[in-house]
Amino acid sequence: MLLTSDHTRWAVATSLAAVVAAAAYTVYATSTPYGPSGGSWPGLCFGIAGTACMLSAVFLSARKKFLLWRIGSAQRWMKLHVWLGLLAIPLILFHAGFSLGGPLTTWLMVMFAIVSLSGIYGLAVQQVIPRVMTLRVPMETPRSQIDHLSASLIVDAYEQVASVTGHLPEAAGEQAALAEEEKRNALRPGDWKQVRRLIPAMSPAEGSDTLRNFYLDTIRPYLHRKAFKPGVPPDFARLRFDAPGEWRAPVDRLAEICEESRQLAVQARLHSWLHSWLLMHAPLSFALLVLVAVHVYMALHY
Amino acid sequence: MATEQHTDGLAGEWLSRDALAQIDFFKGSKRPFTIKLNSNLGVVPEQTEPGIKAVVKRHYQKGDVICKAGDFGSTAFLLLEGSAVASLPSQMLPAVIAGRSARTGAWLRGLFQRRSSAAVRQAVHDIDVGEVSPYAVVTCANPPQPVALRAGDFFGIDTCINFYPRDLTVEAAEPCVVLEMLRSVLDSIRDAGDGGERVEHAYRQSAMRTQFYRHTMFRDLSAAEMDWLVSQSELLTPGSDAVTNDTLFGEGAEVDGIYLLRAGTIKLSQRRAGGDATLTYLGSGTLFGLEEMLPRQRAAQLRLVCVSHPQEVASVALGTSITVGRAQTCEVPLVGSRGVSRKHCRIEQRGDEMYLVDLGSLNGTLLNGELIQEVLLTTGDLIGVGDFTFRIDPVSIDPKQGPRARLTTASGLDSFEVIKISSATLRELGKSNTRFLATASSVAQAVDAAIQRPAAEQALVDEVVELNLYNSQNTLLIDLDRCTRCDQCVRACATAHDGVARFTRDGPRFGNYLVTLACRSCSDPKCMVGCPVGSIRRRESLEIHIEDWCIGCGRCANNCPFGNINMVELAASPAKSPEPQAPAWKATVCDLCAGYEGPSCVYACPHDAAIRVNPSRFLTIGDVK
């Protein structure tokens, strides 16, 4: 979530609450002869308030499961998640009196630290990476479509080359994909989403060996490379220089295809940076809640 | 009585092709009358009632409302027996977006406010100069007398063809029989000789009359003057003889009248040094081609205004060439100024246009912040000379004289309907109604002022036209700086629509905004044209719905210029034969989550990135990159 002026009221309210809590803690800590403790009434109050903030923050994931429920927009829930999550940090520290305690509470604090830091990291990357992605990946596509689109680009590149060189026996996979596409198109109603493919040349054009070799040696391996690896796209300068005028369109299109493929890899990498922290943040949040429940039970029981 | 049933085609007494041929109206047809619908369906014998009815017969008692002004629909009517009265209401309220309460609307407006002041500049019904959206509030200070309809009269054709809300309320004046039909049937009638001519005539008369009543300029006309105006005016479409290659008139052509845009979008462009520049795009209800109401020499009506030192430098009319510089001999002397050469730059008149030419000055001449050598000037341009900044301003317009040649080229961006009012008709109306001439002149000035825009705004117009956003009423934009690509919007959409998302989070970009592949609720929807069963339509609001009786022909999906309609393969029914069956398809389109409070995609976006807006009002110069 991008932190903009929309968040001012939330930020002010959170800061005020944190300042009030800090003042209360200072008074409490300085007036207690044996130092602050989580088991004291003030300590318990901080603990309850901190846990309430954590629980409120966790409700966001529950909200995401019920997308159609009109129980407040997801934006408001996200703001609640971010700001109450941040407020939970001082409250829990005040509850613990800035000490780790026994093994269970140590684990609790470690997990709380990881969850908090991963959340802050996530918030930080959300300020930067969307903008970077917008800037660096003009040919962006939905993440779930990257694999499909990469496969399409492989076929598109072959289509362009085959329109000059004729069918290439080395590209059997691409030919099979084209045949499969033709079958799918036949089942579609009317002209909807029908792709008009270029017709492969009946015989290789004069001098097309240059293009053929460049495709097989450079373009094809580049397009088939490992996913998420932008790599260095082929340099078309020499091919453009050598190619006769009538190849200009296919060569330009091939360069576009390679560039699109590179951008998709950049997008996939940025996307993983943007979302990978959630793999730690979300499950550990639930684990933290379980530990909190155990901690509460232990504290009340003993 | 409801005029349409939403689940199973039209409700009412079905008429077979033979039964239709017995009706007097169809007997005069020069060509064999065919109904495309039933033949396309191919599932019902000629004399058997089809599951989906394209034409039905209805009976009404005296006082029954056959159709009501403001209602959405997709059918036309033919009065077979009896008579009815058609009246234009004194006020029509704008259509609402289904599924949005007033509270939600307020919240959304608040959302827009945070993003751009442009969003609140105009509400849906608060419209541009001269423009009257078919969905706007229309108030007639002087509502026309009701029109009597007799057997054989058509009505509701505009709604059937253009899918605009109904203009007229039609009430049965006595017990009457009415034929209600879908577009496919109407098209068949239009193709059928005499019947077609009658439909065309009824349509043109009704279309022009309603459009005139909608426009401020014609509201003071008496009923007799209005009748005369309708009889003298011409309804032009891309196929008309007077229209060549979708162009109504070219720059430099003789001024022979004014135009009132009824449907579609018209682009006004002008030849510039770097090629044609789009001055503006006009929506339904706009009056244009008003050159004869404007000054004879546009160039002579510009002036140079010093905005940095208004007290020291007087403004100058740009009638002939003038020189700006430090020398006393210059027409605009900037004596003792730093950074200004003796003869710094000159503004030259070349034909109707003004050019700024740098005279080899030491520090250069700036136009809108950029160094120039020679450049065409337009209204609003800022000229930098040393410490001085000048602006090109228009002067007040004298409506008594107008140029004889067109200042712009007007061409259709898509299909359009334009009413042409000849100069002779205008003059006659001006003689008999002096208020009309005054209104016309003020409208001309307002429209002219609206299309004079600085170069920076020009980029915005170009971009909006490039992305076809001028026609969109409600587009799903995603702020890419905020969006984390979590796809919650897509998930919410799919959840609200039986697991099939109605949009794709992909599409062209406008600055930082992604213009998603989601229905834009076009004011002039191409998708609705040609549906053989009339299953794509508006119900009672702006959203486009595809009804359950869609036969999956894919025509709407092909017609949508933005690819925002998808064909979904339905789950295969249990096979009765071992032979593989062809898959069944159905078209799907974003319905703005009708039935829910607000679009789910916007509601479910946790990052405040997804917004539903009218793009041409929401996007600003700052968004153009």
Interface residues (C-beta under 8 A of the other chain):
Chain A: M1 L2 T4 S5 D6 L60 K64 L67 L68 R70 S73 A74 Q75 W77 M78 Q126 I129 P130 R131 M133 T134 P138 E140 T141 P142 R143 S144 Q145 L187 R188 P189 G190 D191 W192 K193 H271 L274 H275
Chain B: R114 L480 D481 R482 C483 T484 R485 C486 D487 Q488 V490 R491 A492 T495 A496 T504 R505 D506 R509 N512 G552 C553 G554 R555 A557 N558 M567 A582 P583 W585 Y596 E597 G598 S600 V602 Y603 A604 C605 P606 H607 D608
